[in-house]
Amino acid sequence: MPQEHRLILKHADQPGYTPDLECYLHHGGYDALKKVLALPPKDLPDGKKLSPQEQVREDVKASGLRGRGGAGFSAGIKWSLVDRRSGKPIYLICNADESEPGTFKDRQIIHKDPHQLIEGMILSCWANDVKLAYLYIRGEMPQGAKLLNKALDEARAKNFLGKNILGSGYDLEIYVHRGAGAYICGEETGLIESLEGKRAYPRIKPPYFPAVLGLYMCPTIVNNVETLCHVKHIVNMGPGEYAKLGTPNNTGTRIVSLSGDVKRPGYFEIEVGKVTIGELINDPAFGGGLRDGRKLKAIIPGGSSSKILKAGETFKLNRKGADGQMTKVDVPLLDLPYDFDSLMAAGTMSGSGAIIVLDDTRDIVAALANLADFYAHESCGQCTPCREGSLWMSKALHRLTHGHGRKADADYLLHIAQNIQGRTICAFGEACAWPVLSYVKKFKDDFEAKGAADEARNAAAAKH
Amino acid sequence: MSFAVPANLEAQLDELVTHYPQKRSASLMFLHALQEHFGYISRDAVEWTARKLGLQPINVFELVTFYPMFRQEPLGKTHIKVCRTLSCALAGSGELRTHFCSKLGLDAQKHAPQTTPDGKFTVEFVECLADCGNAPVVLLNEDLLPKVTPAQADEIVAKGKSK
């Protein structure tokens, strides 16, 4: 029986569990911080010493933790890229700009267990010699910002933050910074610009890799809320125990946000790769299946920017056989393990861990039109292909959903999307192109039939 | 009408500036605080912020026009933000917004935020509010409301009218 494995959300929904410091302390809160502050340097076989900070950085690398924000990049490697010799301060920013359509996991942590996030941040800052960090929360979460400010005040009062933390000689300050409704602030360099008080125009890479030239042109780490929480558990469990959760190269747990056409939408924390996408949708422990009488049409597997998966598709995945050899195996859509690598092998991504289910009563053209409007609204406007292209796609889809479509619109949409992806400063170009490319390619008949019907009807009307 | 920032708010904002190595970083937080106090960002608020942070007014104004949450005109006392994006749309947020509009005599065909002539309500379609499991969701001033039904919408309207 597939089931949840709650690590990050272990206490969040327990009766009587509150976001207050006292409650967090009763549940072992800030023990991980005390543990690292007491770590001695470690002697290496070659006679060198590993500082306690380096040990935690190595542990995070060894844990296999991959970023939970969208890209799934190794958190340990991201940290190892930080320029530590520049002489400039190193900053850490928690990306709490949760706004990928379909995603609502960070909200649970912020609202129900803010101290877990703060402890994760303090540990990560300490491990990376960060003295000043920011918690960038999206503007539409005013209550979350208040809760975090209150939690930070509580942590300061107990000296988990501030000068000479718990007598260790380590100083750290964390401040909450609010966004103001722009999706592009979730892109890390856009977020940095926004934190500098500017329009959130993403920076071009190279040279502006945050690890080298980030906030105020200083080395900067940007990590997602959930990723930072995992650091606490890696410290508590040790990287070996942590890596036993999940599957190889897809370690730990992650919180999946499930919405759309299922009986029980909600958030579920699973061991990565131990539950299939079909179980997440259909099992009573998770989505509970589609509404009665409905059939599956498609799955958006990792936030609105991920490529759509069509009901009935099968994918070639590498599987280790009984003889230990890797072979290609056909895996039906619903049997895809929900992890980073399997979804990548299926030509899409697990992204922010957000699944949106569409049943057979849904109009795929209308669904894409809805998302195209989102991307047209959220394009920051910096790069021409994205600024213009996202609008053209939304206009073409608007006419297809308002009785003025053309049969050729399907190919027109593909043409525009192909000319956006790869031609922009940031990944928003791909984010707005991928849905269009995948929906139109996989459901081309729907798009062409709609356009052709409009043309025929309008031509007949013009004759009268 | 003269523009005056109360001393306690100015003191709060002065403290906020100390959170950042560079003053300019405080501009978004200034605009949030001023919008909360005055209801919108006036030209005076832009110029005041620029003076406080050692910026040109355009450096601040370009933020007001870029970030969707900032307003250049007063809003209704009851601000209804209905989520427009896919999961909420599948759960009927389009119909929900139309319901609000028709109850309040607003034009559901218009996409932009609309305020009732008496200044009591603003209805706005916004992008994903990150609570898709509870679709359709509404951000009512600062409170996020899950699974909003037409009956609840009527209650919101009735409450707002008596304010």
Interface residues (C-beta under 8 A of the other chain):
Chain A: E98 S99 E100 P101 G102 T103 F104 D106 R107 L132 R138 G139 E140 M141 P142 Q143 E173 Y175 H177 R178 G179 A180 G181 A182 Y183 S194 L195 E196 G197 K198 R199 A200 Y216 S257 L258 S259 G260 D261 P265 G266 Y267 I300 S304 A354 I356 L358 R362 A367 N370 L371 D373 F374 H377 E378 C380
Chain B: H19 Y20 P21 Q22 R24 S25 A26 S27 L28 M29 L31 H32 L53 L55 N59 E62 L63 F66 Y67 P68 M69 F70 K81 R84 T85 L86 S87 A89 L90 V126 E127 C128 L129 A130 D131 C132 G133 N134 A135 L139 E142 D143 L144
